[in-house]
Each structure stands twice: as structure tokens, then as C-alpha cells.
């Protein structure tokens, strides 16, 4: 996800996936 301001949707999706993996 290169470009936080450019693609906020993709960044949020990846953040949610990462949090879901860590949180279980």
C-alpha cells in the first residue's frame, strides 16, 4: 500500500486484516 493519502481504502483494509490477525 504505497501512498497512504493516495489509497486510504486499501490501507485501511490492510490495517484491518493485520489487526484481525493479531487480535484473533
N, C-alpha and C positions, 0 to 999 in steps of 0.2 A: 504494500500500500504506500507507494511513493507519492507524497503530496497530500498532507493532512487536510489543507484547505481546499485542495482540488477535488478530492474524492472522500468527503466526510462519510458517505453512506458505507463504502467498502471498509473504511477504517473502523467504524462503529461495529460493523458485522464481525470483523476480525477480533475486536476487543471483546465482544460478547462471547465469541467462541472460546477465546483464551480464558475469560473469567469462568465460563461454564466448565471448562476442563479442570481448572484449578479448584473451583468450588464443588465440583462433582454434581 
